[in-house]
Every structure is written in C-alpha cells, then in structure tokens.
Amino acid sequence: MISPPVSLLHPSSPVRSAVARAGIRLALLASVAGLSACASVTDRLPSVTSLVTPYRIDIVQGNVVTREQAQALRTGMSREQVRGILGSPLVASVFHADRWDYVFSFSRQGQPRQQRKVAVFFKNDVLDRFEADELPSELEFVASLDVKRGSGKTPVLEATEEQLKKFEEANRPRNPVPVPAAEPAPTTSSFPPLDAGAAR
C-alpha cells in the first residue's frame, strides 16, 4: 500500500520545523541587536537624572570664628570674655568642663564643604590656650559665601549729556505733526454755595 503524501504544512513536516527554527533564530537575533543598540545610545547620551537635579538649600551650622576673633583671644581671659568674642560654644561637654569646641560647616550645592574647628581650653576658669584650623579673615569668609554674584564689570547707570543729545536726535520724529491749539475753557462758572448758612 502506498502512503499518502505528507503535506508541507503539516506540523510534523521537516520543512515546517526548519522554517520555525529559522524564524526563532531571526527573532532572537533582532532582539539582541535591538537591545545592544539601546545600550550604546544610553552610553553616549547623559541620563535624565544627571540633567535634572533637585535644588538643595545652603546649610550653615555652628559658629563662624574668623582670624580677627582668634587674634583677639589672650591667655588669662575669663569664660565670659571668651564667650563675648567667640559666642556660645557649639559643644561644651560635662565630661570636659575645661574645653569648649566651636565647629562651623557650610554646605552649598556644587561646591566643596567648608568645615573649621576651634577648641578653647581653660585652666582655673581662665583661658589657657586654644587650637584652631586655618581660619579665614572676615573679608575672605564673606567672599567665600558670595559666589553666586558675577564678577563682571558694573554697567554705567547714568547717561552723559552727549549720550542724551544723541538719543534725542535718533528718536526725533521725521515729519512732526502740528498739534492743534486747545480751545480756552470758559472762564465763568456758576457753583452752588458750599454751605446753605453761608449764603445769608
């Protein structure tokens, strides 16, 4: 007996399984190529998170101690005199009653953090010595805070006589339109008295 011919579209057909395998390979190859293209694009472009950053406020903590304040300290000063010059200490420990610590830190977005420490030591309730990081002068400290202002040349805010004349000449109308003279207002007017009793 002769077997019936096998259809090429039959699920068990060898041709159909070869086409299916080729289709799967082609789909895998296309997906791998697509994913690798996405990776190379994101490597070359900045990410959205680097373009959009949240605003961070300036954080100032502690006491500002300047070079001028440190130069005003003298051994033998009382605690109240030191407090009058430097302000209240940020840290006054119960366990180290003869030591006051002044710590200052300033953080601004996009700039390195500024931090300075000053330690004041007392002996018998008078200033014995102090240790400090390198301290800025008052002017240096203020200049370090004011970095947002541009250092460009300040524009002139007043015009000279020559500039005013040039401006008038440039803005003078080419064909002046004559302005008609206004008619004089009538000179006689009749008003009622302000107070009825005043008219008598």
TANOR-V976677 format. One record per residue. N is the residue number from 1. RES is the residue in three letters. SS is DSSP state (H for helix, E for strand, C for the rest). PHI is phi in degrees with one decimal (none if undefined). Layout:
n res ss phi
N RES SS PHI
N RES SS PHI
This chain:
n res ss phi
1 MET C none
2 ILE C -99.0
3 SER C -78.5
4 PRO C -68.2
5 PRO C -65.4
6 VAL C -82.2
7 SER C -72.5
8 LEU C -70.8
9 LEU C -93.6
10 HIS C -66.3
11 PRO C -56.1
12 SER C -93.0
13 SER C -69.5
14 PRO H -65.1
15 VAL H -68.8
16 ARG H -65.2
17 SER H -67.6
18 ALA H -68.8
19 VAL H -66.6
20 ALA H -64.3
21 ARG H -63.6
22 ALA H -65.6
23 GLY H -64.8
24 ILE H -65.2
25 ARG H -62.7
26 LEU H -64.6
27 ALA H -65.3
28 LEU H -63.4
29 LEU H -63.4
30 ALA H -66.2
31 SER H -68.7
32 VAL H -65.0
33 ALA H -64.8
34 GLY H -64.7
35 LEU H -67.6
36 SER H -69.8
37 ALA H -65.9
38 CYS H -63.9
39 ALA H -66.2
40 SER H -71.5
41 VAL H -67.7
42 THR H -69.8
43 ASP H -69.8
44 ARG H -87.9
45 LEU C -98.8
46 PRO C -69.3
47 SER C -75.7
48 VAL H -62.7
49 THR H -67.1
50 SER H -81.0
51 LEU H -81.8
52 VAL C -111.1
53 THR C -117.8
54 PRO C -71.8
55 TYR C -75.7
56 ARG C -116.5
57 ILE C -72.2
58 ASP C -71.4
59 ILE E -116.0
60 VAL E -114.3
61 GLN E -132.5
62 GLY E 91.4
63 ASN C -104.1
64 VAL C -82.1
65 VAL C -116.3
66 THR C -100.5
67 ARG H -61.0
68 GLU H -64.0
69 GLN H -66.7
70 ALA H -64.9
71 GLN H -70.5
72 ALA H -80.3
73 LEU C -74.4
74 ARG C -133.1
75 THR C -62.7
76 GLY C 94.9
77 MET C -71.6
78 SER E -77.5
79 ARG H -61.3
80 GLU H -66.4
81 GLN H -66.6
82 VAL H -64.2
83 ARG H -63.6
84 GLY H -66.2
85 ILE H -86.0
86 LEU H -97.9
87 GLY C 90.5
88 SER C -70.9
89 PRO C -69.6
90 LEU C -72.6
91 VAL E -128.7
92 ALA E -129.7
93 SER C -82.5
94 VAL C -68.7
95 PHE C -79.6
96 HIS C -127.1
97 ALA C -65.8
98 ASP C -95.6
99 ARG E -135.7
100 TRP E -117.0
101 ASP E -115.5
102 TYR E -114.0
103 VAL E -122.3
104 PHE E -129.0
105 SER E -139.8
106 PHE E -137.8
107 SER E -119.7
108 ARG C -134.2
109 GLN C -58.5
110 GLY C 84.4
111 GLN C -130.4
112 PRO C -67.1
113 ARG C -72.7
114 GLN E -94.7
115 GLN E -146.7
116 ARG E -137.1
117 LYS E -129.5
118 VAL E -132.9
119 ALA E -117.6
120 VAL E -113.1
121 PHE E -114.2
122 PHE E -113.4
123 LYS E -138.1
124 ASN C 56.8
125 ASP C 63.8
126 VAL E -128.0
127 LEU E -64.7
128 ASP E -98.1
129 ARG E -165.0
130 PHE E -144.5
131 GLU E -122.6
132 ALA E -146.3
133 ASP C -69.2
134 GLU C -65.8
135 LEU C -103.5
136 PRO C -83.9
137 SER C -74.6
138 GLU H -61.3
139 LEU H -65.9
140 GLU H -64.1
141 PHE H -65.0
142 VAL H -63.6
143 ALA H -65.0
144 SER H -70.7
145 LEU H -81.2
146 ASP C -95.1
147 VAL C -96.7
148 LYS C -75.7
149 ARG C -74.3
150 GLY C -71.3
151 SER C -100.5
152 GLY C -72.1
153 LYS C -72.1
154 THR C -74.3
155 PRO C -71.6
156 VAL C -75.6
157 LEU C -102.6
158 GLU C -125.2
159 ALA C -92.3
160 THR C -81.8
161 GLU H -59.6
162 GLU H -63.2
163 GLN H -65.1
164 LEU H -65.6
165 LYS H -64.1
166 LYS H -61.8
167 PHE H -64.6
168 GLU H -62.9
169 GLU H -65.4
170 ALA H -70.3
171 ASN C -105.7
172 ARG C -73.1
173 PRO C -65.6
174 ARG C -69.4
175 ASN C -118.4
176 PRO C -66.4
177 VAL C -89.8
178 PRO C -67.3
179 VAL C -91.6
180 PRO C -66.4
181 ALA C -70.3
182 ALA C -74.8
183 GLU C -71.7
184 PRO C -67.1
185 ALA C -73.8
186 PRO C -61.8
187 THR C -86.3
188 THR C -99.4
189 SER C -136.2
190 SER C -115.7
191 PHE C -116.3
192 PRO C -72.1
193 PRO C -63.7
194 LEU C -71.4
195 ASP C -130.3
196 ALA H -63.4
197 GLY H -72.5
198 ALA H -77.7
199 ALA H -78.5
200 ARG C -75.2
